[in-house]
């Protein structure tokens, strides 16, 4: 195990250009570890490694991909308590929420292990005699994945597992404030049997690592989860070079209670205070307001 915690590029653990102390937000005297921070040069090296690995991985046997993803999922589930405690320690969730998110991450990898064996296409008739139309789904290439701090193992799993299952190679930039879960996941992936360069971890600032990924011509697609302002900037840059792009940005989610809402039991109504305060109050579907129509039931929280 590297010490300090390094980036993972082309199958090797690489010391960063600098390092960042990862501290428990509820106890700043608790230093979880020193994590390597990549710079532009290291990020370019990760992209080059992913590009070099793509031709072989894109045509790799689907059983090989399935087996690798299944191994990742199995280890995450076997270590759910350990990784869940790490998640809670560095991100701030309660321990049950940290373990629950870790279990979900393991399940995601196992799901896409199965999906790798179910790759399919379509064959349809053509209006022209003797001609058939065949539709296949092909890997894109190098995929840049940029994830936030609020779900530091589930969101990376949602992005990494399908990217690898369908034959793409990955350059993964997690939020620099929660590098521990990202490193733990990279460590598991590094031992799952993936060829060098198929998966790469580069921890660092968005202004350097993120910008390099977004602007690099060899990154065929970008998947980003984070703020609206950052997402807009990524979209502007990606569209300028016609890169494929997927964005999941911040949102506002009111709870709406209409006149005919049927709550015979006052306790059946979900108290918005509970909805807002779970998961460190940072989740894309967190309710930010409660809106009641004039005839809403009298026992909703705002009417009590």
Secondary structure, DSSP 8 states (H G I E B T S, - for coil): --SSB-EEETTEEE--SEEEEEEETTEEEEEEEEEEE--HHHHHHHHHHHHHHHHHHHTS-HHHHHHHHHHHHHHHHHTHHHHHHHHHHHH---HHHHHHHHHHHHHHHHHHHHHHTT---EEEE-SSTT-EEEE-----SEEEEE--STTTTHHHHHHHHHHHHTT-EEEEE--GGGHHHHHHHHHHHHTTT--TTSEEE----IIIIIHHHHH-TTEEEEEEEE-HHHHHHHHHHHHHTT-EEEEEE---EEEEE-TT---SSGGGS--HHHHHHSGGG--TT-EEEEEE-TT--TTSGGG-
